[in-house]
Amino acid sequence: MELKTLEGLIAILLTPFTEDGKIDEDGVKHLVGAAIEKGLDGVVVLGSNAEFPYLRFGEKLQVMGAAAEAAQGKIPVVGTASAWSTEQALDLAKEARQAGCDAVMAALPLYFNLDFRDAINHFKTIAEQGGLPVYYYHFPEVTGLNAAPEELARIAEIDGVIGAKITVINRPFLKKTIKATRAFNWKVFTGTSLLLHDCLEFGGAGVLCPLPLIGAEDVKALWDAHQSGDRPRAKKIQDKLLAAIPLLTGTNLSPAILAKGFKGMVRMPYSLGKRPFASHGILKEALRLQGHPITNKVRRPFHEVDQEKQELVKKTLGNLGWL
C-alpha cells in the first residue's frame, strides 16, 4: 500500500487485554474493523496509548499480526519500531513487515538522552534496513529530544522516513515544523485531535490520535468542514473537541476551564516539559462504555481505572454526545 500520500484521520488503537491479562487478539481485530466501519484512513497499533513499552516482544508481534489480518488491505496498518535500542527497533520493523503491516512508527529509544547525531543514525538505520516506510514519532516529554523544527527537517531528508507524528501541545512549533519540512513532502500529523484544525490550517496531513475512533462523527465532521472550505464550522467543532480533555488527562474540571487552559498553553513558545499522564486506562473505559467488546484492563505497573475515573469518563462522553 502506497503511504507517501496518506492523509486524514488515523486512529491510535488501544491494546485490549483479556480478563487474565493476555493479548486479546479478537479485541484488536474488532477495533480495526470498527475503524474501517467508521471510514477512518488508517490505524496505528502499539503507540504510546497502546502501552508498547510494557508489552513483551512476542505480544507486540501478536498485536501487529492480528491488526494486519483484520485490515485485509482495506485500511493501512502502522506497526511499531519503538524500542530501547536501534537493534531492537530494527527487529520490530522487520517483524512488522512480516506480519503484514504497511509502515512503522518509531520513537527514539528511552532512558539516556541522545544527541541529534544519534537520532539521525537511528532513523536512517530503520528506514534503510527495516523494509517498511517509517513515521517519526516526536514526543520530547518522553524521549527527551527537544529538537527544533529545522532539525526535524534533517530527519525529513532521510529516504524512507515519510512523515511524522508531532505530539507537542504547541501551535507555533507545529506550524514551524510543517513549514520547515514542506520541501521534503513530509506528511506531518498532529498527535492530538485537539489541534487538528490548526494542523490542517498550517498545511499538515491530519491526526494520529485515539479520538478519531472514540469520537469519529465529530472528528470526521471537522475534517469534512475543513476540506469543503467551511473554516468557521471546523473551528467550532475543534472547540467542541476540547471537552474531551478529561479522556486524555484524567482532569476533572469544568470544560470551560479546561478549554481556557488548553488555549493558553498551545500558544506558548515552548512545551511544558512534564512527563505525560498515562491515559490508556481511561480511553479503554471510554471504548468499553461505548459498547466495544474489550475490557479496561491495563498492563502493570499501572492500575485499572477506579470508580471516580469511570464516572469522569461517563460524564465526559455524555457531555460530548459520544455515548
MILO-851878 format. One record per residue (C-alpha): residue number from 1; residue in one letter; x, y, z. Coordinates in steps of 0.5 Angstrom, whole numbers, padded with zeros to 4 digits. Layout:
// MILO-851878
node lummar = NUM	guro = a	X = X	Y = Y	Z = Z
...
This chain:
// MILO-851878
node lummar = 1	guro = m	X = 0000	Y = 0000	Z = 0000
node lummar = 2	guro = e	X = 0003	Y = 0007	Z = -0002
node lummar = 3	guro = l	X = 0003	Y = 0011	Z = 0004
node lummar = 4	guro = k	X = 0007	Y = 0017	Z = 0002
node lummar = 5	guro = t	X = 0001	Y = 0021	Z = 0000
node lummar = 6	guro = l	X = -0003	Y = 0018	Z = 0006
node lummar = 7	guro = e	X = -0007	Y = 0024	Z = 0010
node lummar = 8	guro = g	X = -0013	Y = 0024	Z = 0014
node lummar = 9	guro = l	X = -0016	Y = 0021	Z = 0021
node lummar = 10	guro = i	X = -0011	Y = 0016	Z = 0023
node lummar = 11	guro = a	X = -0013	Y = 0012	Z = 0030
node lummar = 12	guro = i	X = -0008	Y = 0010	Z = 0035
node lummar = 13	guro = l	X = -0011	Y = 0004	Z = 0037
node lummar = 14	guro = l	X = -0011	Y = 0001	Z = 0045
node lummar = 15	guro = t	X = -0008	Y = -0005	Z = 0046
node lummar = 16	guro = p	X = -0014	Y = -0010	Z = 0049
node lummar = 17	guro = f	X = -0013	Y = -0015	Z = 0054
node lummar = 18	guro = t	X = -0017	Y = -0021	Z = 0057
node lummar = 19	guro = e	X = -0019	Y = -0021	Z = 0064
node lummar = 20	guro = d	X = -0013	Y = -0025	Z = 0066
node lummar = 21	guro = g	X = -0008	Y = -0020	Z = 0062
node lummar = 22	guro = k	X = -0007	Y = -0023	Z = 0056
node lummar = 23	guro = i	X = -0007	Y = -0020	Z = 0049
node lummar = 24	guro = d	X = -0014	Y = -0020	Z = 0046
node lummar = 25	guro = e	X = -0013	Y = -0021	Z = 0039
node lummar = 26	guro = d	X = -0020	Y = -0021	Z = 0038
node lummar = 27	guro = g	X = -0021	Y = -0015	Z = 0041
node lummar = 28	guro = v	X = -0015	Y = -0012	Z = 0037
node lummar = 29	guro = k	X = -0019	Y = -0015	Z = 0030
node lummar = 30	guro = h	X = -0025	Y = -0011	Z = 0033
node lummar = 31	guro = l	X = -0022	Y = -0005	Z = 0034
node lummar = 32	guro = v	X = -0019	Y = -0005	Z = 0027
node lummar = 33	guro = g	X = -0026	Y = -0007	Z = 0024
node lummar = 34	guro = a	X = -0029	Y = -0001	Z = 0028
node lummar = 35	guro = a	X = -0024	Y = 0004	Z = 0025
node lummar = 36	guro = i	X = -0026	Y = 0001	Z = 0018
node lummar = 37	guro = e	X = -0033	Y = 0002	Z = 0019
node lummar = 38	guro = k	X = -0033	Y = 0009	Z = 0021
node lummar = 39	guro = g	X = -0029	Y = 0011	Z = 0015
node lummar = 40	guro = l	X = -0022	Y = 0012	Z = 0018
node lummar = 41	guro = d	X = -0016	Y = 0013	Z = 0014
node lummar = 42	guro = g	X = -0011	Y = 0008	Z = 0018
node lummar = 43	guro = v	X = -0010	Y = 0005	Z = 0024
node lummar = 44	guro = v	X = -0003	Y = 0005	Z = 0029
node lummar = 45	guro = v	X = -0002	Y = 0000	Z = 0034
node lummar = 46	guro = l	X = 0003	Y = 0000	Z = 0039
node lummar = 47	guro = g	X = 0003	Y = 0007	Z = 0040
node lummar = 48	guro = s	X = 0004	Y = 0010	Z = 0047
node lummar = 49	guro = n	X = -0003	Y = 0009	Z = 0049
node lummar = 50	guro = a	X = -0003	Y = 0002	Z = 0047
node lummar = 51	guro = e	X = 0002	Y = 0001	Z = 0052
node lummar = 52	guro = f	X = 0008	Y = -0001	Z = 0048
node lummar = 53	guro = p	X = 0014	Y = 0000	Z = 0053
node lummar = 54	guro = y	X = 0010	Y = -0005	Z = 0057
node lummar = 55	guro = l	X = 0009	Y = -0011	Z = 0053
node lummar = 56	guro = r	X = 0013	Y = -0017	Z = 0051
node lummar = 57	guro = f	X = 0017	Y = -0017	Z = 0044
node lummar = 58	guro = g	X = 0012	Y = -0023	Z = 0043
node lummar = 59	guro = e	X = 0006	Y = -0020	Z = 0045
node lummar = 60	guro = k	X = 0008	Y = -0014	Z = 0040
node lummar = 61	guro = l	X = 0008	Y = -0019	Z = 0034
node lummar = 62	guro = q	X = 0001	Y = -0022	Z = 0036
node lummar = 63	guro = v	X = -0002	Y = -0015	Z = 0036
node lummar = 64	guro = m	X = 0001	Y = -0013	Z = 0029
node lummar = 65	guro = g	X = -0001	Y = -0019	Z = 0026
node lummar = 66	guro = a	X = -0008	Y = -0019	Z = 0029
node lummar = 67	guro = a	X = -0009	Y = -0012	Z = 0026
node lummar = 68	guro = a	X = -0006	Y = -0013	Z = 0019
node lummar = 69	guro = e	X = -0010	Y = -0020	Z = 0019
node lummar = 70	guro = a	X = -0016	Y = -0016	Z = 0021
node lummar = 71	guro = a	X = -0015	Y = -0010	Z = 0016
node lummar = 72	guro = q	X = -0014	Y = -0014	Z = 0010
node lummar = 73	guro = g	X = -0011	Y = -0009	Z = 0006
node lummar = 74	guro = k	X = -0018	Y = -0004	Z = 0007
node lummar = 75	guro = i	X = -0014	Y = 0000	Z = 0011
node lummar = 76	guro = p	X = -0007	Y = 0002	Z = 0012
node lummar = 77	guro = v	X = -0004	Y = -0001	Z = 0019
node lummar = 78	guro = v	X = 0002	Y = 0002	Z = 0022
node lummar = 79	guro = g	X = 0006	Y = -0002	Z = 0027
node lummar = 80	guro = t	X = 0012	Y = 0000	Z = 0032
node lummar = 81	guro = a	X = 0019	Y = 0000	Z = 0031
node lummar = 82	guro = s	X = 0020	Y = 0004	Z = 0038
node lummar = 83	guro = a	X = 0024	Y = 0000	Z = 0043
node lummar = 84	guro = w	X = 0030	Y = 0001	Z = 0047
node lummar = 85	guro = s	X = 0036	Y = 0001	Z = 0042
node lummar = 86	guro = t	X = 0037	Y = 0001	Z = 0035
node lummar = 87	guro = e	X = 0038	Y = -0006	Z = 0034
node lummar = 88	guro = q	X = 0031	Y = -0008	Z = 0038
node lummar = 89	guro = a	X = 0028	Y = -0003	Z = 0033
node lummar = 90	guro = l	X = 0030	Y = -0006	Z = 0027
node lummar = 91	guro = d	X = 0028	Y = -0013	Z = 0029
node lummar = 92	guro = l	X = 0021	Y = -0010	Z = 0031
node lummar = 93	guro = a	X = 0021	Y = -0006	Z = 0024
node lummar = 94	guro = k	X = 0023	Y = -0013	Z = 0020
node lummar = 95	guro = e	X = 0017	Y = -0017	Z = 0024
node lummar = 96	guro = a	X = 0012	Y = -0011	Z = 0023
node lummar = 97	guro = r	X = 0013	Y = -0012	Z = 0015
node lummar = 98	guro = q	X = 0013	Y = -0020	Z = 0016
node lummar = 99	guro = a	X = 0006	Y = -0019	Z = 0020
node lummar = 100	guro = g	X = 0003	Y = -0015	Z = 0014
node lummar = 101	guro = c	X = 0004	Y = -0008	Z = 0017
node lummar = 102	guro = d	X = 0004	Y = -0002	Z = 0012
node lummar = 103	guro = a	X = 0009	Y = 0002	Z = 0016
node lummar = 104	guro = v	X = 0012	Y = 0003	Z = 0022
node lummar = 105	guro = m	X = 0012	Y = 0009	Z = 0027
node lummar = 106	guro = a	X = 0018	Y = 0010	Z = 0031
node lummar = 107	guro = a	X = 0020	Y = 0014	Z = 0038
node lummar = 108	guro = l	X = 0027	Y = 0015	Z = 0040
node lummar = 109	guro = p	X = 0030	Y = 0010	Z = 0045
node lummar = 110	guro = l	X = 0028	Y = 0012	Z = 0052
node lummar = 111	guro = y	X = 0033	Y = 0012	Z = 0058
node lummar = 112	guro = f	X = 0039	Y = 0016	Z = 0057
node lummar = 113	guro = n	X = 0039	Y = 0023	Z = 0053
node lummar = 114	guro = l	X = 0041	Y = 0022	Z = 0046
node lummar = 115	guro = d	X = 0044	Y = 0028	Z = 0042
node lummar = 116	guro = f	X = 0042	Y = 0029	Z = 0035
node lummar = 117	guro = r	X = 0047	Y = 0025	Z = 0031
node lummar = 118	guro = d	X = 0045	Y = 0019	Z = 0035
node lummar = 119	guro = a	X = 0038	Y = 0021	Z = 0033
node lummar = 120	guro = i	X = 0039	Y = 0021	Z = 0025
node lummar = 121	guro = n	X = 0043	Y = 0015	Z = 0025
node lummar = 122	guro = h	X = 0038	Y = 0011	Z = 0029
node lummar = 123	guro = f	X = 0032	Y = 0013	Z = 0024
node lummar = 124	guro = k	X = 0037	Y = 0012	Z = 0018
node lummar = 125	guro = t	X = 0038	Y = 0005	Z = 0020
node lummar = 126	guro = i	X = 0031	Y = 0003	Z = 0021
node lummar = 127	guro = a	X = 0029	Y = 0007	Z = 0014
node lummar = 128	guro = e	X = 0035	Y = 0003	Z = 0010
node lummar = 129	guro = q	X = 0034	Y = -0004	Z = 0013
node lummar = 130	guro = g	X = 0027	Y = -0005	Z = 0016
node lummar = 131	guro = g	X = 0024	Y = -0006	Z = 0010
node lummar = 132	guro = l	X = 0018	Y = -0001	Z = 0011
node lummar = 133	guro = p	X = 0016	Y = 0006	Z = 0011
node lummar = 134	guro = v	X = 0018	Y = 0010	Z = 0017
node lummar = 135	guro = y	X = 0014	Y = 0015	Z = 0021
node lummar = 136	guro = y	X = 0018	Y = 0019	Z = 0026
node lummar = 137	guro = y	X = 0015	Y = 0020	Z = 0033
node lummar = 138	guro = h	X = 0016	Y = 0027	Z = 0036
node lummar = 139	guro = f	X = 0015	Y = 0026	Z = 0043
node lummar = 140	guro = p	X = 0020	Y = 0030	Z = 0047
node lummar = 141	guro = e	X = 0017	Y = 0030	Z = 0054
node lummar = 142	guro = v	X = 0018	Y = 0022	Z = 0054
node lummar = 143	guro = t	X = 0024	Y = 0022	Z = 0049
node lummar = 144	guro = g	X = 0028	Y = 0028	Z = 0052
node lummar = 145	guro = l	X = 0030	Y = 0030	Z = 0045
node lummar = 146	guro = n	X = 0028	Y = 0037	Z = 0044
node lummar = 147	guro = a	X = 0029	Y = 0038	Z = 0037
node lummar = 148	guro = a	X = 0028	Y = 0045	Z = 0033
node lummar = 149	guro = p	X = 0024	Y = 0045	Z = 0027
node lummar = 150	guro = e	X = 0030	Y = 0046	Z = 0023
node lummar = 151	guro = e	X = 0033	Y = 0040	Z = 0026
node lummar = 152	guro = l	X = 0027	Y = 0036	Z = 0025
node lummar = 153	guro = a	X = 0028	Y = 0038	Z = 0017
node lummar = 154	guro = r	X = 0034	Y = 0034	Z = 0017
node lummar = 155	guro = i	X = 0030	Y = 0027	Z = 0019
node lummar = 156	guro = a	X = 0025	Y = 0029	Z = 0014
node lummar = 157	guro = e	X = 0031	Y = 0029	Z = 0009
node lummar = 158	guro = i	X = 0032	Y = 0021	Z = 0010
node lummar = 159	guro = d	X = 0030	Y = 0017	Z = 0005
node lummar = 160	guro = g	X = 0024	Y = 0012	Z = 0007
node lummar = 161	guro = v	X = 0022	Y = 0017	Z = 0013
node lummar = 162	guro = i	X = 0016	Y = 0019	Z = 0010
node lummar = 163	guro = g	X = 0012	Y = 0023	Z = 0016
node lummar = 164	guro = a	X = 0012	Y = 0025	Z = 0023
node lummar = 165	guro = k	X = 0007	Y = 0025	Z = 0029
node lummar = 166	guro = i	X = 0008	Y = 0031	Z = 0033
node lummar = 167	guro = t	X = 0006	Y = 0030	Z = 0040
node lummar = 168	guro = v	X = 0007	Y = 0037	Z = 0042
node lummar = 169	guro = i	X = 0002	Y = 0042	Z = 0045
node lummar = 170	guro = n	X = 0005	Y = 0048	Z = 0042
node lummar = 171	guro = r	X = 0002	Y = 0051	Z = 0036
node lummar = 172	guro = p	X = 0008	Y = 0055	Z = 0034
node lummar = 173	guro = f	X = 0012	Y = 0049	Z = 0034
node lummar = 174	guro = l	X = 0007	Y = 0045	Z = 0030
node lummar = 175	guro = k	X = 0007	Y = 0051	Z = 0025
node lummar = 176	guro = k	X = 0014	Y = 0052	Z = 0024
node lummar = 177	guro = t	X = 0015	Y = 0044	Z = 0023
node lummar = 178	guro = i	X = 0010	Y = 0044	Z = 0018
node lummar = 179	guro = k	X = 0014	Y = 0050	Z = 0014
node lummar = 180	guro = a	X = 0021	Y = 0047	Z = 0015
node lummar = 181	guro = t	X = 0019	Y = 0040	Z = 0012
node lummar = 182	guro = r	X = 0015	Y = 0042	Z = 0007
node lummar = 183	guro = a	X = 0020	Y = 0042	Z = 0002
node lummar = 184	guro = f	X = 0021	Y = 0034	Z = 0003
node lummar = 185	guro = n	X = 0014	Y = 0033	Z = 0002
node lummar = 186	guro = w	X = 0013	Y = 0030	Z = 0009
node lummar = 187	guro = k	X = 0007	Y = 0028	Z = 0012
node lummar = 188	guro = v	X = 0006	Y = 0032	Z = 0019
node lummar = 189	guro = f	X = 0001	Y = 0030	Z = 0023
node lummar = 190	guro = t	X = -0001	Y = 0033	Z = 0030
node lummar = 191	guro = g	X = -0001	Y = 0028	Z = 0036
node lummar = 192	guro = t	X = -0008	Y = 0030	Z = 0038
node lummar = 193	guro = s	X = -0015	Y = 0032	Z = 0035
node lummar = 194	guro = l	X = -0015	Y = 0038	Z = 0040
node lummar = 195	guro = l	X = -0010	Y = 0041	Z = 0035
node lummar = 196	guro = l	X = -0013	Y = 0038	Z = 0028
node lummar = 197	guro = h	X = -0016	Y = 0045	Z = 0026
node lummar = 198	guro = d	X = -0009	Y = 0048	Z = 0027
node lummar = 199	guro = c	X = -0005	Y = 0043	Z = 0024
node lummar = 200	guro = l	X = -0010	Y = 0043	Z = 0017
node lummar = 201	guro = e	X = -0009	Y = 0051	Z = 0017
node lummar = 202	guro = f	X = -0002	Y = 0050	Z = 0017
node lummar = 203	guro = g	X = -0002	Y = 0045	Z = 0012
node lummar = 204	guro = g	X = -0001	Y = 0039	Z = 0016
node lummar = 205	guro = a	X = -0003	Y = 0032	Z = 0014
node lummar = 206	guro = g	X = -0008	Y = 0030	Z = 0019
node lummar = 207	guro = v	X = -0008	Y = 0027	Z = 0026
node lummar = 208	guro = l	X = -0005	Y = 0021	Z = 0029
node lummar = 209	guro = c	X = -0010	Y = 0020	Z = 0036
node lummar = 210	guro = p	X = -0014	Y = 0015	Z = 0040
node lummar = 211	guro = l	X = -0020	Y = 0020	Z = 0039
node lummar = 212	guro = p	X = -0022	Y = 0019	Z = 0031
node lummar = 213	guro = l	X = -0024	Y = 0012	Z = 0034
node lummar = 214	guro = i	X = -0028	Y = 0015	Z = 0040
node lummar = 215	guro = g	X = -0031	Y = 0021	Z = 0037
node lummar = 216	guro = a	X = -0031	Y = 0019	Z = 0030
node lummar = 217	guro = e	X = -0037	Y = 0023	Z = 0028
node lummar = 218	guro = d	X = -0034	Y = 0030	Z = 0031
node lummar = 219	guro = v	X = -0027	Y = 0029	Z = 0028
node lummar = 220	guro = k	X = -0030	Y = 0027	Z = 0021
node lummar = 221	guro = a	X = -0034	Y = 0033	Z = 0021
node lummar = 222	guro = l	X = -0028	Y = 0037	Z = 0023
node lummar = 223	guro = w	X = -0024	Y = 0034	Z = 0017
node lummar = 224	guro = d	X = -0030	Y = 0035	Z = 0012
node lummar = 225	guro = a	X = -0031	Y = 0042	Z = 0014
node lummar = 226	guro = h	X = -0024	Y = 0044	Z = 0013
node lummar = 227	guro = q	X = -0024	Y = 0040	Z = 0006
node lummar = 228	guro = s	X = -0030	Y = 0044	Z = 0004
node lummar = 229	guro = g	X = -0027	Y = 0051	Z = 0006
node lummar = 230	guro = d	X = -0032	Y = 0052	Z = 0012
node lummar = 231	guro = r	X = -0027	Y = 0054	Z = 0017
node lummar = 232	guro = p	X = -0032	Y = 0057	Z = 0022
node lummar = 233	guro = r	X = -0035	Y = 0050	Z = 0022
node lummar = 234	guro = a	X = -0028	Y = 0047	Z = 0023
node lummar = 235	guro = k	X = -0026	Y = 0052	Z = 0028
node lummar = 236	guro = k	X = -0033	Y = 0051	Z = 0032
node lummar = 237	guro = i	X = -0032	Y = 0043	Z = 0032
node lummar = 238	guro = q	X = -0025	Y = 0044	Z = 0034
node lummar = 239	guro = d	X = -0027	Y = 0048	Z = 0040
node lummar = 240	guro = k	X = -0032	Y = 0043	Z = 0042
node lummar = 241	guro = l	X = -0027	Y = 0037	Z = 0042
node lummar = 242	guro = l	X = -0023	Y = 0041	Z = 0048
node lummar = 243	guro = a	X = -0029	Y = 0038	Z = 0052
node lummar = 244	guro = a	X = -0025	Y = 0031	Z = 0051
node lummar = 245	guro = i	X = -0019	Y = 0034	Z = 0055
node lummar = 246	guro = p	X = -0021	Y = 0029	Z = 0061
node lummar = 247	guro = l	X = -0020	Y = 0023	Z = 0057
node lummar = 248	guro = l	X = -0013	Y = 0025	Z = 0055
node lummar = 249	guro = t	X = -0011	Y = 0028	Z = 0062
node lummar = 250	guro = g	X = -0016	Y = 0025	Z = 0067
node lummar = 251	guro = t	X = -0017	Y = 0032	Z = 0070
node lummar = 252	guro = n	X = -0024	Y = 0033	Z = 0073
node lummar = 253	guro = l	X = -0025	Y = 0041	Z = 0072
node lummar = 254	guro = s	X = -0030	Y = 0044	Z = 0068
node lummar = 255	guro = p	X = -0030	Y = 0044	Z = 0060
node lummar = 256	guro = a	X = -0030	Y = 0052	Z = 0060
node lummar = 257	guro = i	X = -0024	Y = 0052	Z = 0065
node lummar = 258	guro = l	X = -0020	Y = 0046	Z = 0061
node lummar = 259	guro = a	X = -0021	Y = 0050	Z = 0055
node lummar = 260	guro = k	X = -0019	Y = 0056	Z = 0057
node lummar = 261	guro = g	X = -0012	Y = 0053	Z = 0060
node lummar = 262	guro = f	X = -0011	Y = 0049	Z = 0054
node lummar = 263	guro = k	X = -0012	Y = 0055	Z = 0049
node lummar = 264	guro = g	X = -0007	Y = 0059	Z = 0053
node lummar = 265	guro = m	X = -0002	Y = 0053	Z = 0053
node lummar = 266	guro = v	X = -0002	Y = 0052	Z = 0046
node lummar = 267	guro = r	X = 0001	Y = 0059	Z = 0045
node lummar = 268	guro = m	X = 0007	Y = 0059	Z = 0049
node lummar = 269	guro = p	X = 0013	Y = 0059	Z = 0045
node lummar = 270	guro = y	X = 0016	Y = 0053	Z = 0049
node lummar = 271	guro = s	X = 0013	Y = 0046	Z = 0052
node lummar = 272	guro = l	X = 0012	Y = 0045	Z = 0059
node lummar = 273	guro = g	X = 0017	Y = 0039	Z = 0059
node lummar = 274	guro = k	X = 0013	Y = 0035	Z = 0064
node lummar = 275	guro = r	X = 0012	Y = 0027	Z = 0063
node lummar = 276	guro = p	X = 0005	Y = 0026	Z = 0061
node lummar = 277	guro = f	X = -0001	Y = 0023	Z = 0064
node lummar = 278	guro = a	X = -0002	Y = 0015	Z = 0062
node lummar = 279	guro = s	X = -0009	Y = 0016	Z = 0059
node lummar = 280	guro = h	X = -0010	Y = 0009	Z = 0056
node lummar = 281	guro = g	X = -0014	Y = 0006	Z = 0062
node lummar = 282	guro = i	X = -0019	Y = 0012	Z = 0061
node lummar = 283	guro = l	X = -0019	Y = 0011	Z = 0054
node lummar = 284	guro = k	X = -0020	Y = 0004	Z = 0054
node lummar = 285	guro = e	X = -0026	Y = 0005	Z = 0059
node lummar = 286	guro = a	X = -0029	Y = 0010	Z = 0054
node lummar = 287	guro = l	X = -0029	Y = 0005	Z = 0049
node lummar = 288	guro = r	X = -0032	Y = 0000	Z = 0054
node lummar = 289	guro = l	X = -0038	Y = 0004	Z = 0055
node lummar = 290	guro = q	X = -0039	Y = 0006	Z = 0048
node lummar = 291	guro = g	X = -0040	Y = -0002	Z = 0047
node lummar = 292	guro = h	X = -0034	Y = -0004	Z = 0044
node lummar = 293	guro = p	X = -0032	Y = -0012	Z = 0047
node lummar = 294	guro = i	X = -0026	Y = -0010	Z = 0051
node lummar = 295	guro = t	X = -0024	Y = -0010	Z = 0058
node lummar = 296	guro = n	X = -0021	Y = -0004	Z = 0061
node lummar = 297	guro = k	X = -0015	Y = -0008	Z = 0064
node lummar = 298	guro = v	X = -0008	Y = -0005	Z = 0063
node lummar = 299	guro = r	X = -0001	Y = -0007	Z = 0064
node lummar = 300	guro = r	X = 0003	Y = -0007	Z = 0070
node lummar = 301	guro = p	X = 0006	Y = -0002	Z = 0074
node lummar = 302	guro = f	X = -0001	Y = 0002	Z = 0072
node lummar = 303	guro = h	X = -0007	Y = 0000	Z = 0076
node lummar = 304	guro = e	X = -0014	Y = 0000	Z = 0073
node lummar = 305	guro = v	X = -0019	Y = 0006	Z = 0073
node lummar = 306	guro = d	X = -0022	Y = 0007	Z = 0079
node lummar = 307	guro = q	X = -0030	Y = 0009	Z = 0080
node lummar = 308	guro = e	X = -0028	Y = 0016	Z = 0080
node lummar = 309	guro = k	X = -0025	Y = 0016	Z = 0074
node lummar = 310	guro = q	X = -0030	Y = 0011	Z = 0071
node lummar = 311	guro = e	X = -0035	Y = 0017	Z = 0073
node lummar = 312	guro = l	X = -0031	Y = 0022	Z = 0070
node lummar = 313	guro = v	X = -0031	Y = 0018	Z = 0063
node lummar = 314	guro = k	X = -0038	Y = 0017	Z = 0063
node lummar = 315	guro = k	X = -0039	Y = 0024	Z = 0064
node lummar = 316	guro = t	X = -0035	Y = 0027	Z = 0059
node lummar = 317	guro = l	X = -0037	Y = 0022	Z = 0054
node lummar = 318	guro = g	X = -0044	Y = 0024	Z = 0056
node lummar = 319	guro = n	X = -0043	Y = 0032	Z = 0055
node lummar = 320	guro = l	X = -0040	Y = 0030	Z = 0048
node lummar = 321	guro = g	X = -0046	Y = 0026	Z = 0046
node lummar = 322	guro = w	X = -0041	Y = 0020	Z = 0045
node lummar = 323	guro = l	X = -0045	Y = 0015	Z = 0049
